[in-house]
Amino acid sequence: MARKLRLVITVLVSVAASACGGKNAARLDDGGTGTAVEGAMSGTLYEPGRRFAQTYCSPCHGEAGENPKRPVAHLAFQVDTYEEWAASRTILLAVLDKWMPDGVVMPPSYAPAEPPDDERRAILDWVQRGSPNTPDGR
């Protein structure tokens, strides 16, 4: 059972990563746009989680994102609501943990911004705890 689950996770991460370009994708010629999408993660009480998703995820995975890869990336994984974020916990754990990667680490290399390690660790910790939808994330 664990082997089957790992295979499913690997496939989902691969689909999500390829939608974003993955580590082997060509860089966007225009540099892509990566401005935060304010409407992303609606219903989220944990402000650091909302800011993280708006800044690093929503340009590709938000309905209003403006990255040229958004049409495909949004199909693979969405961050428009807290419910979408929480339902994708397994994918999030795989793509956020650059210290023990279980696939391709996001954001992709062509993204305009990458979260600093302390911010990435804080969000990874929040996701590992089930992304509690509380103001303090606990």
Secondary structure by P-SEA (a helix, b strand, c coil): caaaaaaaaaaaaaaaaaaaccccccccccccccccccccccccccaaaaaaaaccccccccccccccaaaaaaaacccccaaaaaaaaaaaaaaaccccccccccccccccccccaaaaaaaaaaaaaccccccccc
